[in-house]
Amino acid sequence: MDLGKKFRPVKKFVRLVIKQFGEVNIGNTAIVTAYYSLLAIFPMLIFITNLLPMLGLKADTILPYLQTAFPSTVFSTIKPIVMDFLNNSSGSLASVTGILTIWSASRGVNALKMSINQVYGVKDYDNAITSRIFSFFMILLFAIIVIVAFVVNSFGQIVLEYLTPIFHLSLGWLDAFSKYKSLATLVIIFLVMVFLYVTLTNAKTHLRYVWPGALFAAAGWMILTQGFSIYLKYFAKSVLSYGTIGTFIVLLFWLNFSSWLILLGALLNSTLERYHYGKIEPKKTAIKRLYDRVDPMNKENSKKKKSTK
């Protein structure tokens, strides 16, 4: 009897997850997100790889992290593109073309924002213009987070190399730092996921119920990447025989599964919010207040919901 009471919260949470999963069509939402992510991934690479050399980061420093984050087939496709931009970066390209590439990539961010809002069960109050502007600045912040993470990891190794002869440290420290690039990549992806779940949703979230989904998505991403590479190496060689077309098919499938992980992480977070708070409240943003003024019925419904608490 006591054992049943102990597992009662777990059963309640699992039932809530299943209910949430049934209400949200994650399959179709993931496909839409993957499509726009495919359009956004190369503009993002162009922008970030033009900025990194300005901070003194070289291709040999960046590529190991990308190799860990992407399946081997996808990495072999983007590697020459990344190396070209890292070795031939242009400040004017980063400033002028960079604005255009960010604007293009913002469509992917906007699609992800709509998908996460759908999972949380809140409305997207932004119109087309404000959504694009918001996504534009989110891309900039996202790029800053990625660049800072690369800089911290890169300079961490430089600092170790500098301190080793001074303090007569063992060379094993350097080897250990190099070996744990996968852990560094996991931390980078985790921070990006936390950033996405906090900023992209119109729902009022609590950080303690954001990191579980972020950790799930980050760990799932790493496992998916390695599993995808193994699968393609041993079981899907026929797809790769189609050359560039085959690579894009692989990339689209990988983005689809990655979108599933991101949305499942959001589903886990939204379920935790509902489990502990009963319901999810929308953020009190300026756009939300303007929406309430334009749509009096929505304001009336909000008042009714508050009165029933």
C-alpha positions in Angstrom: 0.0 0.0 0.0 2.8 2.4 0.9 4.6 1.4 -2.3 1.5 2.4 -4.3 1.5 5.8 -2.6 5.1 6.4 -3.4 4.6 5.7 -7.1 1.4 7.6 -7.3 3.1 10.9 -8.3 5.1 9.1 -10.9 1.9 7.5 -12.4 0.2 10.9 -12.4 3.2 12.5 -14.2 3.4 9.7 -16.8 -0.4 10.1 -17.4 0.1 13.8 -17.9 2.9 13.3 -20.3 0.8 10.8 -22.4 -2.1 13.3 -22.4 0.2 16.2 -23.5 1.7 14.0 -26.2 -1.7 13.1 -27.5 -2.9 16.7 -27.6 0.2 18.0 -29.5 0.9 16.7 -33.0 4.7 16.6 -32.6 5.3 14.5 -35.8 3.9 17.2 -38.1 5.4 20.0 -36.1 8.8 18.4 -36.2 8.7 18.1 -40.0 7.9 21.8 -40.3 10.7 22.7 -37.9 13.1 20.5 -39.7 12.3 22.0 -43.1 12.9 25.6 -41.9 16.0 24.5 -40.0 17.4 23.1 -43.2 16.9 26.6 -44.8 18.5 28.2 -41.7 21.5 26.0 -41.0 23.8 27.1 -43.8 23.2 30.9 -43.3 23.9 30.4 -39.6 27.2 28.6 -40.4 28.2 31.4 -42.8 27.5 34.1 -40.2 29.2 32.3 -37.2 32.2 31.1 -39.2 32.9 34.6 -40.4 32.9 35.9 -36.8 35.0 33.2 -35.1 38.4 34.0 -36.9 38.1 37.6 -35.7 38.5 36.2 -32.2 41.6 34.3 -33.2 39.9 30.9 -33.4 41.2 28.6 -36.1 39.6 25.7 -38.0 41.6 23.1 -36.0 39.9 24.4 -32.9 36.4 24.6 -34.2 36.1 21.4 -36.3 36.4 18.8 -33.5 33.3 20.3 -31.8 31.3 20.3 -35.0 32.4 16.7 -35.7 30.9 15.7 -32.3 27.7 17.6 -32.8 26.9 16.5 -36.4 26.7 13.0 -38.0 29.8 12.0 -39.9 28.1 12.3 -43.3 26.7 15.8 -42.6 30.0 16.9 -41.1 31.9 15.8 -44.3 29.6 18.1 -46.3 29.8 21.2 -44.1 33.5 20.8 -43.3 34.8 22.3 -46.5 32.3 25.2 -46.2 33.3 25.9 -42.6 37.0 25.7 -43.4 36.7 28.0 -46.4 35.0 30.7 -44.3 37.3 30.2 -41.3 40.4 30.5 -43.4 39.1 33.4 -45.6 36.9 35.4 -43.2 35.9 38.9 -44.2 34.7 41.6 -41.9 32.6 43.1 -44.6 31.0 39.8 -45.3 30.2 39.3 -41.7 28.6 42.7 -41.4 26.8 43.1 -44.7 26.0 39.6 -45.9 25.7 38.5 -42.3 22.6 40.7 -41.8 21.0 38.9 -44.8 22.0 35.5 -43.6 20.6 36.1 -40.2 17.3 37.4 -41.7 17.1 34.2 -43.7 17.9 32.0 -40.7 15.3 33.8 -38.6 12.6 31.8 -40.5 13.9 28.7 -38.9 13.9 30.3 -35.4 10.3 31.6 -36.0 9.1 28.1 -36.9 10.8 26.6 -33.8 9.2 29.4 -31.7 5.7 28.5 -33.0 6.3 24.8 -32.4 7.4 25.3 -28.8 4.4 27.6 -28.1 2.2 24.9 -29.5 3.7 22.3 -27.2 3.2 24.7 -24.2 -0.3 25.4 -25.3 0.0 29.2 -25.5 -0.8 31.5 -28.3 1.8 33.2 -30.5 0.8 36.9 -30.2 3.4 38.2 -32.5 2.5 39.3 -36.1 4.7 38.5 -39.1 6.9 41.6 -38.7 7.5 41.4 -34.9 8.1 37.6 -35.2 10.8 38.2 -37.8 12.4 41.0 -35.7 12.3 38.8 -32.5 13.8 35.9 -34.4 16.5 38.2 -35.9 17.7 39.2 -32.4 17.4 35.6 -31.2 19.8 34.5 -33.9 22.2 37.2 -32.8 22.0 36.0 -29.1 22.3 32.4 -30.2 25.4 33.2 -32.2 26.9 35.0 -29.2 26.3 32.0 -26.9 27.9 29.6 -29.4 30.9 31.9 -29.9 31.4 32.5 -26.2 31.2 28.7 -25.6 33.8 28.1 -28.3 36.1 30.8 -26.9 35.9 29.5 -23.3 36.7 25.9 -24.4 39.5 27.1 -26.8 41.2 29.4 -24.3 40.8 26.8 -21.6 43.2 24.6 -23.5 45.5 27.5 -24.2 45.6 28.4 -20.5 46.4 24.8 -19.6 49.2 24.7 -22.2 50.6 27.9 -20.6 50.4 26.7 -17.0 51.7 23.2 -17.6 55.5 24.1 -17.7 55.2 26.8 -15.1 53.6 24.6 -12.4 55.2 21.4 -13.7 51.8 19.8 -14.3 51.4 16.4 -15.9 50.8 16.4 -19.6 47.9 14.1 -18.8 45.8 17.3 -18.1 46.1 18.4 -21.7 45.2 14.9 -23.0 42.2 14.8 -20.6 41.0 18.2 -21.8 41.3 17.1 -25.4 39.5 13.8 -24.8 36.5 15.5 -23.1 35.5 17.6 -26.1 32.3 15.5 -26.3 31.5 16.7 -22.8 32.2 20.3 -23.8 30.0 19.9 -26.8 27.2 18.5 -24.6 27.5 21.6 -22.3 27.3 23.9 -25.3 24.2 22.2 -26.6 22.7 22.2 -23.1 23.2 25.9 -22.8 21.7 26.6 -26.2 18.6 24.4 -25.3 18.1 26.3 -22.0 18.3 29.6 -24.0 15.8 28.4 -26.5 13.3 27.1 -24.0 13.4 30.3 -21.9 13.3 32.8 -24.7 11.3 31.3 -27.5 8.1 30.4 -25.6 5.4 32.9 -24.8 4.6 30.8 -21.6 5.7 31.8 -18.2 8.4 29.3 -17.3 10.6 28.5 -14.2 14.2 27.7 -14.7 14.1 24.6 -12.5 11.6 23.1 -14.9 13.5 24.2 -18.0 16.8 22.4 -17.5 15.4 18.8 -17.4 14.1 19.1 -21.0 17.3 20.9 -22.0 19.4 18.1 -20.6 17.1 15.5 -22.3 17.4 17.3 -25.7 21.2 17.8 -25.4 21.9 14.2 -24.3 19.5 12.9 -26.9 21.2 15.0 -29.6 24.6 13.5 -28.8 23.3 10.0 -28.8 21.3 10.6 -32.0 24.4 12.0 -33.8 26.6 9.0 -32.8 23.8 6.5 -33.6 23.1 8.2 -36.9 26.8 8.0 -37.9 26.9 4.3 -37.0 23.7 3.5 -38.8 24.8 5.3 -42.0 28.2 3.6 -41.9 26.9 0.0 -41.7 23.3 0.0 -42.8 22.5 2.9 -45.2 25.4 3.0 -47.6 23.0 2.9 -50.6 21.6 6.4 -49.5 25.1 7.8 -49.5 25.8 6.5 -53.0 23.5 9.3 -54.4 26.2 11.9 -53.5 25.1 15.4 -52.6 21.4 14.4 -52.9 21.9 11.5 -50.5 23.7 13.8 -48.0 20.8 16.3 -48.1 18.3 13.4 -47.5 20.4 12.3 -44.5 20.6 15.9 -43.2 16.8 16.4 -43.5 16.2 13.1 -41.6 18.7 14.1 -38.9 17.1 17.5 -38.6 13.7 15.9 -38.3 14.8 13.6 -35.5 16.6 16.5 -33.8 13.4 18.5 -34.0 11.6 15.6 -32.3 14.1 15.8 -29.5 13.8 19.5 -29.0 10.0 19.4 -29.0 10.0 16.3 -26.6 12.2 18.3 -24.3 9.7 21.2 -24.5 6.9 18.7 -23.8 8.8 17.4 -20.7 9.2 21.0 -19.4 5.6 21.9 -20.1 4.4 18.8 -18.3 6.6 19.6 -15.3 5.1 23.1 -15.3 1.5 21.7 -15.4 2.3 19.1 -12.8 3.6 21.6 -10.2 1.5 24.6 -11.1 -1.7 23.1 -12.5 -1.7 25.4 -15.6 0.6 27.4 -17.8 0.3 31.1 -17.7 1.3 33.3 -20.7 4.1 35.8 -20.2 3.0 39.4 -19.5 4.7 41.0 -22.5 3.9 44.3 -24.2 2.7 42.3 -27.2 0.4 40.3 -25.0 -1.1 43.4 -23.4 -1.6 44.9 -26.8 -3.3 41.7 -28.0 -5.7 41.9 -25.0 -6.7 45.5 -26.0 -7.3 44.6 -29.6 -9.2 41.4 -28.7 -11.5 42.1 -25.7 -12.8 38.6 -25.7 -9.4 37.2 -25.0 -9.1 39.7 -22.1 -12.5 38.6 -20.8 -11.4 34.9 -21.0 -8.2 35.7 -19.0 -10.3 37.4 -16.3 -12.6 34.4 -16.1 -9.7 32.0 -15.7 -8.2 34.1 -12.9 -11.5 34.2 -11.1 -11.8 30.4 -11.2 -8.5 29.9 -9.5 
